[in-house]
Amino acid sequence: MTEAIAGFEGAHGPKPRRTFSRRNIFLYGTLIMVALYYMLPLYVMIVTSLKGMPEIRLGNIFAPPVEITFQPWVKAWAEACTGLNCDGLSRGFWNSVRITIPSVIVSIAIASVNGYALANWRFKGANVFFTILIFGAFIPYQVMLYPIVILLREIGLYGTLWGLVIVHSIFGMPILTLLFRNYFTSLPEELFKAARVDGAGFWGIYFQIMLPMSLPIFVVAMILQVTGIWNDFLFGVVYTKPDIYPMTVQLNNIVNSVQGVKEYNVNMAATILTGLVPLVIYFVSGRLFVRGIAAGAVKG
Amino acid sequence: MAKIAAIPMILTALCVFVGGTLWTVVYSFTGSKLLPKAKWVGLDQYERLWNTNRWIVSIENLMIYGICSLIFSLVIGFVLAALLDQKIRFENTFRTIILYPFALSFIVTGLVWQWILNPDFGVQNIVRSLGWASFEFDPLYNQDIVIYGILIAGLWQGTGLIMVLMLAGLRGIDQEIWKASRVDGIPTWKTYIFIVIPMMRPVFITTLVLIASGIVRVFDLVVAQTSGGPGIASEVPAKYVYDTMFLRQNLAQGFAASTMMLLAVAIVIIPWAYLEFGSRKRD
């Protein structure tokens, strides 16, 4: 018996032989062990969140729940306390939604125009700014935290939602600009030239030619930004006030609060709730997610 | 028009990345406390920084975390990629499973592992209940090994990404190389070590830079998993900066610490940029 492996383009290594060769047992055995290890935390989160506290105190964290209860989920969503507010993680969830949507739109709008200007218009000094931007991506955020506090205070946006939107647009800019610049550069230049001959201007070409042609890269950028901004903790905690804390900050405050009895099941339900949005995006988007992070990782 | 459209980029590059960085470096030579004041104190802040036990602990932790995380990410990432590259079935399923933690935030990662490593309920308790009563594994409550507890969580979150990048690198290797090495009867592992890995040098360098710049940023993971504890045993530089600037209102001290972080990154980035872009120009 040989494995039929058509369609795995580009895979190499020695040819597989019988299905139950010693090599295959070793190979799949290792991979299954690894996969189980990676799945374990997700499994533990889910089973813990479905147990009652008495069961948690008695039992082992890997055991499936004897009696399934959804009470921890309800409590995490609507009743868990941070400080004096006891309206649960729902507050943080909606804050994160209100932060993420404008941040994603603004950062992608700015970066796509940047990328377009860099790829097609090459104004004087463009490369200098672009180089600074790319090196800026490596500067530790801590170095720029306080100067940005001052800038935001000057324009009166410190501690507000729009201030945070600006921060996300700034720090998303290097990687997104790179992404768009590389994509626009790869489009045939004749298109751009023909449009120029027809008298189309900067914005005309952007909206009528570039935008419709680059929907896939916009989707990749969106995946990158939604997960990135949703998962952000540092900027949320530095640039916002408690009533608009994003979900990650509120989650940390709920779980790591020193007051009261620890309710591990509620904590785990809250943790899953916070991870749910990026997880859903990950599992739905599949290959596009991989493409996004690969584009983010491999500098052009 | 193009220039006007690029104003946000120009402002970000000049005001934030260049201006902000210079501002922080300059103000690290002042005695600023609650508010930035241009009262010069020379290198006082740096002297105090290197005499602060908490900073020394942060640096030690970052070194341990950094070195281990580099080695383990590269080794595990490469081995997993090589395993996935053996024309296996369900490649997509395995890849999806190993990469999913990367979609989760460090806060979520830290909290899950805080729970799994909880000595009263987690791994330690389970091994004990299996009959090994003296078994001890409580990294989050033991000063000496707490940083390894964080490392476990960090690796779980990040190795998937390295694996994906390595896999892309392996797929970029010419099929002929494998055929040739098989004809010559060279064992697979030898082909990997002496032929494939040297050919993947660019991928290794990219991942190296990626991991290294991620390591310096470690912050949320520690905040969520241990809050720097027990005591100050799991403090890291990024957290030191945040705490001194925003919780202890000791701005200039935070600036000095963040300047040190910048210096550390520069030591990694500048030689890399020189090799990468310097050689490209010569080609």
Interface residues (C-beta under 8 A of the other chain):
Chain A: E3 I5 F8 G10 A11 H12 G13 P14 K15 P16 L27 Y28 T30 L31 V34 A35 Y38 M39 L40 P41 L42 V44 M45 T48 I56 R57 N60 I61 F62 I110 V113 N114 Y116 A117 L118 W121 R122 F123 K124 A126 F129 F130 I132 L133 F135 G136 F138 I139 P140 Y141 Q142 V143 M144 L145 Y146 P147 I148 I150 L151 S169 I170 M173 T177 G201 F202 W203 T227 W230 N231 D232 F233 L234 V238 T248 L251 N252 V255 N256 Y264 N267 M268 T271 T274 G275 P278 L279 I281 Y282 F283 G286 F289 V290 I293 A294 A297 V298 K299
Chain B: M1 A2 K3 A5 A6 P8 M9 I10 T12 A13 L14 C15 V16 F17 V18 G19 G20 T21 W23 T24 P36 L80 A82 L83 L84 D85 Q86 K87 I88 R89 E91 T93 F94 R95 T96 I97 I98 L99 Y100 P101 F102 A103 L104 S105 F106 I107 V108 L111 V112 W113 Q114 W115 I116 N118 F121 G122 N125 I126 S129 W156 G160 L161 V164 L165 A168 L170 R171 I173 Q175 W178 R182 T188 T206 T207 L210 S213 V216 R217 F219 D220 V223 A224 S227 P237 A238 V241 Y242 M245 F246 L251 G254 F255 A257 S258 T259 M261 L262 V265 I269 A273
